[in-house]
Amino acid sequence: MWKPDRQSKKPLYEQISDHLERRISYGEFPPGSLLPSERKLAEQLGVNRSTVIMAFAELRSMGIIESRTGSGTRVSRTKWGAMPKHTPNWSRYAEGGSFLPNLPFMRRIREALNQHPSLIDFASGELSADLAPSDEITTLMNEHRYTSHLGYDNPQGYIPLRQALVSYLDKYRGIQTTESSVMITSGSQQSLYLITQCLLSPGDAVAIEDPSYCYSLPMFQSAGLRLFRLPVDQHGICPEDIRSLYKKHRIKMVFMNPNFQNPTGTVFSIERRKQLFDVASKLGLPIVEDDPFSLTAFEGAAPKPLKSMDSNGSILYIGSFSKIAASGLRIGWMVAPHSIVERLADARQQMDFGLSVIPQSVAAQFIKSSYFHPHLERLQIQLQFKRDLLIESLQKELPDLVKFITPQGGLHLWCKLLHEVHDGKLLEEAIKRGVVFVPGSVYGSDSGFVRFTFARPKTEEIAVGISRFAEALRALIVS
Amino acid sequence: MWKPDRQSKKPLYEQISDHLERRISYGEFPPGSLLPSERKLAEQLGVNRSTVIMAFAELRSMGIIESRTGSGTRVSRTKWGAMPKHTPNWSRYAEGGSFLPNLPFMRRIREALNQHPSLIDFASGELSADLAPSDEITTLMNEHRYTSHLGYDNPQGYIPLRQALVSYLDKYRGIQTTESSVMITSGSQQSLYLITQCLLSPGDAVAIEDPSYCYSLPMFQSAGLRLFRLPVDQHGICPEDIRSLYKKHRIKMVFMNPNFQNPTGTVFSIERRKQLFDVASKLGLPIVEDDPFSLTAFEGAAPKPLKSMDSNGSILYIGSFSKIAASGLRIGWMVAPHSIVERLADARQQMDFGLSVIPQSVAAQFIKSSYFHPHLERLQIQLQFKRDLLIESLQKELPDLVKFITPQGGLHLWCKLLHEVHDGKLLEEAIKRGVVFVPGSVYGSDSGFVRFTFARPKTEEIAVGISRFAEALRALIVS
């Protein structure tokens, strides 16, 4: 993004006022709209607040902006054109719609990461750049031609990728299916979005693990769903809880992440799986199985998906490359009965007209290639190494203040804080010290938990990051 | 997709019954669900209907399926597992949700094209494969590395692409903006989806051109919007109509495609543009300007967008590569005030977590490259050539039966039928003869119109396609 040029002879404040004047005159900030605060702009542009104050004074003297105490700085209504009061009230439009904004903590984290790219990031639920198979993918991209078909794609997804996934699902996940049952999506996120928007109606009750990734997604509330909780212990949820939720609230769907659950890392136990199928089949209840982490299993075989035992057809299966290869490919998939695939492919055509063939084609080449398996093995070893580094650091820095179960796969460690601390204050103290994490309450859990994504920071950042986090935590406990 | 192997010693009907048994046992067709009809399956698999009848008989004898007169063929409820009646009622879920299915004609066209890829396609609103810059893009992909960043992207879009678009918009569209006002979307489709979902609320009234592409998009109804019509004549809409709709229905937004309007090909006149800005500014009404076709202008300069004259900040501008380069890149953009971009980027993160960096990066290289301008010039010449071929064919085959205004840009020709014909029957007759088009009623217009996309068929298909269409039309007029 634009930054003032420190080599230029023009003073910084003048560069900034020129830049803002341009953005205002181009319509980015229409008459009457609020400008970012002096503090925020100073952070964004990497200058002192006093420089921004001078730039604002310049714009004020030209009649371009107006400041009123307590209500911030706005673009003048009188300066622009003859009837400036009739510019559309854009901020009212921005507040409209039935779509809820992201959770405040998630927005705050994203904002902090945008402004300070150097923050040590235990928050973003993805692999660090060095864990992605970039070289392998570059090689494949140079070996193949991906542009033979640049028209609109089949709304169910690129057929060669669906065919490649049928083999992948059989070999790696024990799932037998056909390409006509597979739909390609923009990551698990879009699969969940399509399910909540198209298969459920506002007012419907659904059951969700507690804690769960799903609580971090306002999409469930945006779809008008009523959420009910299935507490997760070290063996996962208790299937009997589903039965009682069904009796009380007629829940219409269950959302689960059985293997290396996000955020707790739990693997749903074999015994309870049997009970789950029993309950689901008795109630005719569909289970959405989100399975992004299984192939990260640090030791031994990857835990099987529910779908591989789904003799009764109760499972909608969701998978993705985001957590095992590269989130930037934006490739996920769903395995579902014919009527569901047809419905969702039709709806997605209205939303985005399908995905670009290029990343789909790259993904198909990658899973069919001889690079795929070695990549997975390397990933498992490196993730385990990072997990161990995180655990060492926590044990060294905070032996008396945290408790956790060591995850055997996945990207995250779910950490209980043994002292009561205010979630938001802890996050701000951490950001001040140059580190971010996700407060547990984002996942619908009681406060007093933190999710550390050990996959995301660079190896050399983990110890530093935890030492900063420890400082932040101790600052709050002492004060 | 799967087809029976005609070289195999196994009879076709057995291959088909085995294939269906597999799909049923894998859960694609759960117990109780409806199978495709014999006719449809025969079409899909490219076999005689009698072969499918034998395959069904085979499955019936094994107790896997059941047929009842008048209600089609279903998967048996009794064969699979102990409590088969408790498989989720998937078809009920498929009917749920507030998202409307695509229009029947659009579904029928897609189905026909899937089943018979050899149909001559005047229906799909895109370029033929030979008009896409595939070689240029392949060269660029081999020259650059696109995998340096394979993590989640900025939800507003890849910054280098936004920067490239700022220059593009200035140079080609006379729009001055900054990268912070630009948002990248999955084509115009996603821009419209985000606007209708996030900036408007169910029950809101909006104004739409008549006829308009927008009527082909159930997304407007899915968002619960009330649609009001702005009739298009040869100079576009009449801005005074906006004023009266505002008085009567308090419309909250206007959707327009001012240049080479889809489907009519009209260019909104200079005089009416002035009136439009006047009305919009008096009412404080936002105008969504969809501008996908301008750069196809066959002769002379591309018509300017409204946004380039938008001194009052009334316009939300939408652009895309789909109609001028390749729809398969899935790259579109929006230029909007800050508050709108923030809101929409936040919402889109919940829907799909942003686009893959790969096609964004390719698109950025392409518009910055020396290939871009020559590609546009070649495209204009070839589109004009195809338009002329279409017009010649229509004049030769149907001189007495159709009337149209020659479009000066865009991909479509809007054709009035001088005899009354049933839209649906005409489409079926045409499909039978190996050609598809879009019936005018899809665009909300009175029946008696047809949209021909001359950009989509191959050059050598145009005359044959129109001769088939002429046969279909004459068959209905005679009978």
HADDOCK unambig.tbl for C-alpha pairs under 7 A between the chains (distance, minus, plus):
assign (segid A and resid 23 and name CA) (segid B and resid 178 and name CA) 6.65 0.50 0.50
assign (segid A and resid 26 and name CA) (segid B and resid 176 and name CA) 6.11 0.50 0.50
assign (segid A and resid 26 and name CA) (segid B and resid 177 and name CA) 5.47 0.50 0.50
assign (segid A and resid 27 and name CA) (segid B and resid 313 and name CA) 5.46 0.50 0.50
assign (segid A and resid 27 and name CA) (segid B and resid 337 and name CA) 5.96 0.50 0.50
assign (segid A and resid 28 and name CA) (segid B and resid 181 and name CA) 5.77 0.50 0.50
assign (segid A and resid 28 and name CA) (segid B and resid 336 and name CA) 6.51 0.50 0.50
assign (segid A and resid 28 and name CA) (segid B and resid 337 and name CA) 4.03 0.50 0.50
assign (segid A and resid 28 and name CA) (segid B and resid 338 and name CA) 5.07 0.50 0.50
assign (segid A and resid 29 and name CA) (segid B and resid 337 and name CA) 5.79 0.50 0.50
assign (segid A and resid 29 and name CA) (segid B and resid 338 and name CA) 6.04 0.50 0.50
assign (segid A and resid 30 and name CA) (segid B and resid 313 and name CA) 6.24 0.50 0.50
assign (segid A and resid 30 and name CA) (segid B and resid 337 and name CA) 6.87 0.50 0.50
assign (segid A and resid 81 and name CA) (segid B and resid 312 and name CA) 6.63 0.50 0.50
assign (segid A and resid 83 and name CA) (segid B and resid 281 and name CA) 6.98 0.50 0.50
assign (segid A and resid 84 and name CA) (segid B and resid 312 and name CA) 6.89 0.50 0.50
assign (segid A and resid 86 and name CA) (segid B and resid 281 and name CA) 5.16 0.50 0.50
assign (segid A and resid 86 and name CA) (segid B and resid 282 and name CA) 5.84 0.50 0.50
assign (segid A and resid 86 and name CA) (segid B and resid 283 and name CA) 6.31 0.50 0.50
assign (segid A and resid 86 and name CA) (segid B and resid 284 and name CA) 4.12 0.50 0.50
assign (segid A and resid 87 and name CA) (segid B and resid 281 and name CA) 6.05 0.50 0.50
assign (segid A and resid 87 and name CA) (segid B and resid 284 and name CA) 4.96 0.50 0.50
assign (segid A and resid 87 and name CA) (segid B and resid 312 and name CA) 5.91 0.50 0.50
assign (segid A and resid 87 and name CA) (segid B and resid 313 and name CA) 6.01 0.50 0.50
assign (segid A and resid 87 and name CA) (segid B and resid 314 and name CA) 5.99 0.50 0.50
assign (segid A and resid 88 and name CA) (segid B and resid 284 and name CA) 4.39 0.50 0.50
assign (segid A and resid 88 and name CA) (segid B and resid 285 and name CA) 5.35 0.50 0.50
assign (segid A and resid 88 and name CA) (segid B and resid 286 and name CA) 5.57 0.50 0.50
assign (segid A and resid 88 and name CA) (segid B and resid 314 and name CA) 6.01 0.50 0.50
assign (segid A and resid 90 and name CA) (segid B and resid 339 and name CA) 6.99 0.50 0.50
assign (segid A and resid 90 and name CA) (segid B and resid 340 and name CA) 6.89 0.50 0.50
assign (segid A and resid 91 and name CA) (segid B and resid 339 and name CA) 6.00 0.50 0.50
assign (segid A and resid 93 and name CA) (segid B and resid 199 and name CA) 5.06 0.50 0.50
assign (segid A and resid 93 and name CA) (segid B and resid 200 and name CA) 6.94 0.50 0.50
assign (segid A and resid 94 and name CA) (segid B and resid 199 and name CA) 5.64 0.50 0.50
assign (segid A and resid 94 and name CA) (segid B and resid 339 and name CA) 6.25 0.50 0.50
assign (segid A and resid 94 and name CA) (segid B and resid 340 and name CA) 5.37 0.50 0.50
assign (segid A and resid 94 and name CA) (segid B and resid 343 and name CA) 5.94 0.50 0.50
assign (segid A and resid 96 and name CA) (segid B and resid 198 and name CA) 6.37 0.50 0.50
assign (segid A and resid 96 and name CA) (segid B and resid 199 and name CA) 4.93 0.50 0.50
assign (segid A and resid 96 and name CA) (segid B and resid 200 and name CA) 5.55 0.50 0.50
assign (segid A and resid 96 and name CA) (segid B and resid 201 and name CA) 6.13 0.50 0.50
assign (segid A and resid 97 and name CA) (segid B and resid 197 and name CA) 5.88 0.50 0.50
assign (segid A and resid 97 and name CA) (segid B and resid 198 and name CA) 4.27 0.50 0.50
assign (segid A and resid 97 and name CA) (segid B and resid 199 and name CA) 4.89 0.50 0.50
assign (segid A and resid 97 and name CA) (segid B and resid 200 and name CA) 4.61 0.50 0.50
assign (segid A and resid 97 and name CA) (segid B and resid 201 and name CA) 4.36 0.50 0.50
assign (segid A and resid 98 and name CA) (segid B and resid 197 and name CA) 6.93 0.50 0.50
assign (segid A and resid 98 and name CA) (segid B and resid 198 and name CA) 6.42 0.50 0.50
assign (segid A and resid 98 and name CA) (segid B and resid 201 and name CA) 6.09 0.50 0.50
assign (segid A and resid 99 and name CA) (segid B and resid 197 and name CA) 6.81 0.50 0.50
assign (segid A and resid 99 and name CA) (segid B and resid 198 and name CA) 5.57 0.50 0.50
assign (segid A and resid 99 and name CA) (segid B and resid 347 and name CA) 6.93 0.50 0.50
assign (segid A and resid 101 and name CA) (segid B and resid 346 and name CA) 6.44 0.50 0.50
assign (segid A and resid 101 and name CA) (segid B and resid 347 and name CA) 6.35 0.50 0.50
assign (segid A and resid 102 and name CA) (segid B and resid 346 and name CA) 6.46 0.50 0.50
assign (segid A and resid 129 and name CA) (segid B and resid 149 and name CA) 6.85 0.50 0.50
assign (segid A and resid 129 and name CA) (segid B and resid 150 and name CA) 6.80 0.50 0.50
assign (segid A and resid 129 and name CA) (segid B and resid 151 and name CA) 6.70 0.50 0.50
assign (segid A and resid 132 and name CA) (segid B and resid 150 and name CA) 6.98 0.50 0.50
assign (segid A and resid 134 and name CA) (segid B and resid 147 and name CA) 5.45 0.50 0.50
assign (segid A and resid 134 and name CA) (segid B and resid 148 and name CA) 6.71 0.50 0.50
assign (segid A and resid 138 and name CA) (segid B and resid 145 and name CA) 6.70 0.50 0.50
assign (segid A and resid 138 and name CA) (segid B and resid 147 and name CA) 6.36 0.50 0.50
assign (segid A and resid 142 and name CA) (segid B and resid 142 and name CA) 5.76 0.50 0.50
assign (segid A and resid 145 and name CA) (segid B and resid 138 and name CA) 6.71 0.50 0.50
assign (segid A and resid 147 and name CA) (segid B and resid 134 and name CA) 5.44 0.50 0.50
assign (segid A and resid 147 and name CA) (segid B and resid 138 and name CA) 6.37 0.50 0.50
assign (segid A and resid 148 and name CA) (segid B and resid 134 and name CA) 6.70 0.50 0.50
assign (segid A and resid 149 and name CA) (segid B and resid 129 and name CA) 6.86 0.50 0.50
assign (segid A and resid 150 and name CA) (segid B and resid 129 and name CA) 6.80 0.50 0.50
assign (segid A and resid 150 and name CA) (segid B and resid 132 and name CA) 6.97 0.50 0.50
assign (segid A and resid 150 and name CA) (segid B and resid 326 and name CA) 5.56 0.50 0.50
assign (segid A and resid 150 and name CA) (segid B and resid 327 and name CA) 6.33 0.50 0.50
assign (segid A and resid 150 and name CA) (segid B and resid 328 and name CA) 4.20 0.50 0.50
assign (segid A and resid 150 and name CA) (segid B and resid 329 and name CA) 6.65 0.50 0.50
assign (segid A and resid 151 and name CA) (segid B and resid 129 and name CA) 6.69 0.50 0.50
assign (segid A and resid 151 and name CA) (segid B and resid 326 and name CA) 6.11 0.50 0.50
assign (segid A and resid 151 and name CA) (segid B and resid 327 and name CA) 5.05 0.50 0.50
assign (segid A and resid 151 and name CA) (segid B and resid 328 and name CA) 4.46 0.50 0.50
assign (segid A and resid 152 and name CA) (segid B and resid 327 and name CA) 5.49 0.50 0.50
assign (segid A and resid 152 and name CA) (segid B and resid 328 and name CA) 4.96 0.50 0.50
assign (segid A and resid 153 and name CA) (segid B and resid 328 and name CA) 6.61 0.50 0.50
assign (segid A and resid 176 and name CA) (segid B and resid 26 and name CA) 6.13 0.50 0.50
assign (segid A and resid 177 and name CA) (segid B and resid 26 and name CA) 5.45 0.50 0.50
assign (segid A and resid 178 and name CA) (segid B and resid 23 and name CA) 6.65 0.50 0.50
assign (segid A and resid 181 and name CA) (segid B and resid 28 and name CA) 5.76 0.50 0.50
assign (segid A and resid 186 and name CA) (segid B and resid 352 and name CA) 5.51 0.50 0.50
assign (segid A and resid 187 and name CA) (segid B and resid 352 and name CA) 6.83 0.50 0.50
assign (segid A and resid 189 and name CA) (segid B and resid 350 and name CA) 7.00 0.50 0.50
assign (segid A and resid 189 and name CA) (segid B and resid 351 and name CA) 6.37 0.50 0.50
assign (segid A and resid 189 and name CA) (segid B and resid 352 and name CA) 5.44 0.50 0.50
assign (segid A and resid 189 and name CA) (segid B and resid 353 and name CA) 6.69 0.50 0.50
assign (segid A and resid 190 and name CA) (segid B and resid 351 and name CA) 5.53 0.50 0.50
assign (segid A and resid 190 and name CA) (segid B and resid 352 and name CA) 4.68 0.50 0.50
assign (segid A and resid 193 and name CA) (segid B and resid 351 and name CA) 5.73 0.50 0.50
assign (segid A and resid 197 and name CA) (segid B and resid 97 and name CA) 5.86 0.50 0.50
assign (segid A and resid 197 and name CA) (segid B and resid 98 and name CA) 6.93 0.50 0.50
assign (segid A and resid 197 and name CA) (segid B and resid 99 and name CA) 6.81 0.50 0.50
assign (segid A and resid 198 and name CA) (segid B and resid 96 and name CA) 6.37 0.50 0.50
assign (segid A and resid 198 and name CA) (segid B and resid 97 and name CA) 4.27 0.50 0.50
assign (segid A and resid 198 and name CA) (segid B and resid 98 and name CA) 6.44 0.50 0.50
assign (segid A and resid 198 and name CA) (segid B and resid 99 and name CA) 5.58 0.50 0.50
assign (segid A and resid 199 and name CA) (segid B and resid 93 and name CA) 5.03 0.50 0.50
assign (segid A and resid 199 and name CA) (segid B and resid 94 and name CA) 5.63 0.50 0.50
assign (segid A and resid 199 and name CA) (segid B and resid 96 and name CA) 4.94 0.50 0.50
assign (segid A and resid 199 and name CA) (segid B and resid 97 and name CA) 4.89 0.50 0.50
assign (segid A and resid 200 and name CA) (segid B and resid 93 and name CA) 6.92 0.50 0.50
assign (segid A and resid 200 and name CA) (segid B and resid 96 and name CA) 5.57 0.50 0.50
assign (segid A and resid 200 and name CA) (segid B and resid 97 and name CA) 4.61 0.50 0.50
assign (segid A and resid 201 and name CA) (segid B and resid 96 and name CA) 6.13 0.50 0.50
assign (segid A and resid 201 and name CA) (segid B and resid 97 and name CA) 4.36 0.50 0.50
assign (segid A and resid 201 and name CA) (segid B and resid 98 and name CA) 6.09 0.50 0.50
assign (segid A and resid 217 and name CA) (segid B and resid 350 and name CA) 6.71 0.50 0.50
assign (segid A and resid 219 and name CA) (segid B and resid 350 and name CA) 6.28 0.50 0.50
assign (segid A and resid 281 and name CA) (segid B and resid 86 and name CA) 5.18 0.50 0.50
assign (segid A and resid 281 and name CA) (segid B and resid 87 and name CA) 6.07 0.50 0.50
assign (segid A and resid 282 and name CA) (segid B and resid 86 and name CA) 5.87 0.50 0.50
assign (segid A and resid 283 and name CA) (segid B and resid 86 and name CA) 6.33 0.50 0.50
assign (segid A and resid 284 and name CA) (segid B and resid 86 and name CA) 4.14 0.50 0.50
assign (segid A and resid 284 and name CA) (segid B and resid 87 and name CA) 4.96 0.50 0.50
assign (segid A and resid 284 and name CA) (segid B and resid 88 and name CA) 4.39 0.50 0.50
assign (segid A and resid 285 and name CA) (segid B and resid 88 and name CA) 5.35 0.50 0.50
assign (segid A and resid 286 and name CA) (segid B and resid 88 and name CA) 5.57 0.50 0.50
assign (segid A and resid 312 and name CA) (segid B and resid 81 and name CA) 6.64 0.50 0.50
assign (segid A and resid 312 and name CA) (segid B and resid 84 and name CA) 6.89 0.50 0.50
assign (segid A and resid 312 and name CA) (segid B and resid 87 and name CA) 5.91 0.50 0.50
assign (segid A and resid 313 and name CA) (segid B and resid 27 and name CA) 5.51 0.50 0.50
assign (segid A and resid 313 and name CA) (segid B and resid 30 and name CA) 6.29 0.50 0.50
assign (segid A and resid 313 and name CA) (segid B and resid 87 and name CA) 6.01 0.50 0.50
assign (segid A and resid 314 and name CA) (segid B and resid 87 and name CA) 5.99 0.50 0.50
assign (segid A and resid 314 and name CA) (segid B and resid 88 and name CA) 6.02 0.50 0.50
assign (segid A and resid 326 and name CA) (segid B and resid 150 and name CA) 5.56 0.50 0.50
assign (segid A and resid 326 and name CA) (segid B and resid 151 and name CA) 6.13 0.50 0.50
assign (segid A and resid 327 and name CA) (segid B and resid 150 and name CA) 6.34 0.50 0.50
assign (segid A and resid 327 and name CA) (segid B and resid 151 and name CA) 5.06 0.50 0.50
assign (segid A and resid 327 and name CA) (segid B and resid 152 and name CA) 5.51 0.50 0.50
assign (segid A and resid 328 and name CA) (segid B and resid 150 and name CA) 4.20 0.50 0.50
assign (segid A and resid 328 and name CA) (segid B and resid 151 and name CA) 4.45 0.50 0.50
assign (segid A and resid 328 and name CA) (segid B and resid 152 and name CA) 4.97 0.50 0.50
assign (segid A and resid 328 and name CA) (segid B and resid 153 and name CA) 6.64 0.50 0.50
assign (segid A and resid 328 and name CA) (segid B and resid 356 and name CA) 5.09 0.50 0.50
assign (segid A and resid 328 and name CA) (segid B and resid 357 and name CA) 6.02 0.50 0.50
assign (segid A and resid 329 and name CA) (segid B and resid 150 and name CA) 6.66 0.50 0.50
assign (segid A and resid 329 and name CA) (segid B and resid 356 and name CA) 5.02 0.50 0.50
assign (segid A and resid 330 and name CA) (segid B and resid 355 and name CA) 6.56 0.50 0.50
assign (segid A and resid 330 and name CA) (segid B and resid 356 and name CA) 5.30 0.50 0.50
assign (segid A and resid 336 and name CA) (segid B and resid 28 and name CA) 6.50 0.50 0.50
assign (segid A and resid 337 and name CA) (segid B and resid 27 and name CA) 5.92 0.50 0.50
assign (segid A and resid 337 and name CA) (segid B and resid 28 and name CA) 4.02 0.50 0.50
assign (segid A and resid 337 and name CA) (segid B and resid 29 and name CA) 5.77 0.50 0.50
assign (segid A and resid 337 and name CA) (segid B and resid 30 and name CA) 6.81 0.50 0.50
assign (segid A and resid 338 and name CA) (segid B and resid 28 and name CA) 5.04 0.50 0.50
assign (segid A and resid 338 and name CA) (segid B and resid 29 and name CA) 5.99 0.50 0.50
assign (segid A and resid 339 and name CA) (segid B and resid 90 and name CA) 6.98 0.50 0.50
assign (segid A and resid 339 and name CA) (segid B and resid 91 and name CA) 6.00 0.50 0.50
assign (segid A and resid 339 and name CA) (segid B and resid 94 and name CA) 6.24 0.50 0.50
assign (segid A and resid 340 and name CA) (segid B and resid 90 and name CA) 6.89 0.50 0.50
assign (segid A and resid 340 and name CA) (segid B and resid 94 and name CA) 5.38 0.50 0.50
assign (segid A and resid 343 and name CA) (segid B and resid 94 and name CA) 5.92 0.50 0.50
assign (segid A and resid 346 and name CA) (segid B and resid 101 and name CA) 6.45 0.50 0.50
assign (segid A and resid 346 and name CA) (segid B and resid 102 and name CA) 6.47 0.50 0.50
assign (segid A and resid 347 and name CA) (segid B and resid 99 and name CA) 6.93 0.50 0.50
assign (segid A and resid 347 and name CA) (segid B and resid 101 and name CA) 6.38 0.50 0.50
assign (segid A and resid 350 and name CA) (segid B and resid 217 and name CA) 6.72 0.50 0.50
assign (segid A and resid 350 and name CA) (segid B and resid 219 and name CA) 6.27 0.50 0.50
assign (segid A and resid 351 and name CA) (segid B and resid 189 and name CA) 6.38 0.50 0.50
assign (segid A and resid 351 and name CA) (segid B and resid 190 and name CA) 5.52 0.50 0.50
assign (segid A and resid 351 and name CA) (segid B and resid 193 and name CA) 5.73 0.50 0.50
assign (segid A and resid 352 and name CA) (segid B and resid 186 and name CA) 5.51 0.50 0.50
assign (segid A and resid 352 and name CA) (segid B and resid 187 and name CA) 6.81 0.50 0.50
assign (segid A and resid 352 and name CA) (segid B and resid 189 and name CA) 5.43 0.50 0.50
assign (segid A and resid 352 and name CA) (segid B and resid 190 and name CA) 4.67 0.50 0.50
assign (segid A and resid 353 and name CA) (segid B and resid 189 and name CA) 6.68 0.50 0.50
assign (segid A and resid 355 and name CA) (segid B and resid 330 and name CA) 6.53 0.50 0.50
assign (segid A and resid 356 and name CA) (segid B and resid 328 and name CA) 5.08 0.50 0.50
assign (segid A and resid 356 and name CA) (segid B and resid 329 and name CA) 5.00 0.50 0.50
assign (segid A and resid 356 and name CA) (segid B and resid 330 and name CA) 5.28 0.50 0.50
assign (segid A and resid 357 and name CA) (segid B and resid 328 and name CA) 6.02 0.50 0.50
assign (segid A and resid 358 and name CA) (segid B and resid 359 and name CA) 6.71 0.50 0.50
assign (segid A and resid 359 and name CA) (segid B and resid 358 and name CA) 6.71 0.50 0.50
